[in-house]
Amino acid sequence: MMTRTDAGRLSRRLDRLRREGAAAARRRALAAADALSADLAALLPDGAARARPTAAGAEVAVEAPGLAAREFGTATRPARPVVGPACAALAARRPGGEA
């Protein structure tokens, strides 16, 4: 039978493990966002890509002249996506990632 003291220790240990796991996941997310922003910056010499940490992990901001038209195409030009393929390449590099 588990005593209150044992339950308290177990609860504290589980809380510590949860915090450490969440912090490790945020570090991995920021590393992936940094890699994605570096890839995007190389593909968009006329633009910028920046990664920043968030409460949930990380985000990447991308800006370049005509980026929306390049990603989705227009009535007169076909799409030449940059962001989608970079995200797919990042997912493929992850362990268990899908290409």
C-alpha positions as CSV (number, residue, x, y, z in Angstrom):
1,M,0.0,0.0,0.0
2,M,1.2,3.5,-0.9
3,T,1.5,6.0,1.9
4,R,0.8,9.7,1.6
5,T,4.5,10.4,1.8
6,D,5.2,8.0,-1.1
7,A,2.4,9.5,-3.1
8,G,3.7,13.0,-2.5
9,R,7.2,12.0,-3.6
10,L,5.9,10.2,-6.7
11,S,3.7,13.3,-7.6
12,R,6.7,15.6,-7.2
13,R,8.9,13.3,-9.4
14,L,6.2,13.1,-12.1
15,D,5.9,16.9,-12.1
16,R,9.6,17.3,-12.5
17,L,9.7,14.8,-15.3
18,R,6.8,16.6,-17.0
19,R,8.6,20.0,-16.8
20,E,11.9,18.6,-18.0
21,G,10.2,16.8,-20.9
22,A,8.3,20.0,-21.9
23,A,11.5,22.0,-21.8
24,A,13.3,19.4,-23.9
25,A,10.4,19.5,-26.5
26,R,10.6,23.3,-26.6
27,R,14.4,23.1,-27.2
28,R,13.9,20.6,-30.1
29,A,11.1,22.8,-31.6
30,L,13.4,25.9,-31.5
31,A,16.2,23.9,-33.1
32,A,13.9,22.7,-35.9
33,A,12.6,26.3,-36.4
34,D,16.2,27.6,-36.6
35,A,17.0,24.9,-39.2
36,L,13.8,25.8,-41.2
37,S,14.5,29.5,-41.1
38,A,18.1,28.9,-42.3
39,D,16.8,26.8,-45.2
40,L,14.2,29.4,-46.1
41,A,16.6,32.3,-45.9
42,A,18.9,30.4,-48.4
43,L,15.9,29.9,-50.7
44,L,14.7,33.5,-50.5
45,P,17.7,35.7,-51.0
46,D,15.4,38.7,-51.4
47,G,13.5,37.9,-48.2
48,A,14.0,37.0,-44.5
49,A,13.1,34.1,-42.3
50,R,13.4,34.3,-38.5
51,A,12.7,31.8,-35.8
52,R,11.6,32.7,-32.3
53,P,10.6,30.7,-29.2
54,T,6.9,30.6,-28.1
55,A,5.2,29.1,-25.2
56,A,4.2,26.1,-27.3
57,G,7.7,25.7,-28.9
58,A,8.8,28.0,-31.7
59,E,7.5,29.8,-34.8
60,V,9.1,30.9,-38.0
61,A,8.3,34.2,-39.7
62,V,8.9,34.4,-43.4
63,E,8.7,37.5,-45.6
64,A,9.7,38.2,-49.2
65,P,8.4,40.2,-52.0
66,G,5.8,38.2,-53.9
67,L,6.0,35.3,-51.5
68,A,2.2,34.6,-51.6
69,A,2.2,34.6,-55.4
70,R,5.2,32.3,-55.5
71,E,3.7,29.8,-53.0
72,F,0.2,29.7,-54.5
73,G,0.6,30.9,-58.0
74,T,-1.5,33.5,-59.8
75,A,-3.9,33.4,-62.8
76,T,-0.9,33.8,-65.2
77,R,1.9,32.0,-63.3
78,P,2.1,28.6,-61.8
79,A,3.1,28.2,-58.1
80,R,6.8,27.8,-57.3
81,P,6.5,26.9,-53.6
82,V,9.3,27.5,-51.2
83,V,7.8,27.2,-47.7
84,G,6.0,23.9,-48.3
85,P,9.0,21.9,-49.6
86,A,11.2,23.3,-46.9
87,C,8.7,22.1,-44.2
88,A,8.5,18.7,-45.9
89,A,12.3,18.4,-45.9
90,L,12.4,19.3,-42.2
91,A,9.8,16.7,-41.4
92,A,11.8,14.1,-43.4
93,R,14.9,14.8,-41.3
94,R,13.0,14.2,-38.0
95,P,13.2,10.7,-36.6
96,G,9.9,9.1,-37.6
97,G,9.2,12.0,-39.9
98,E,7.1,11.6,-43.1
99,A,8.5,12.8,-46.4
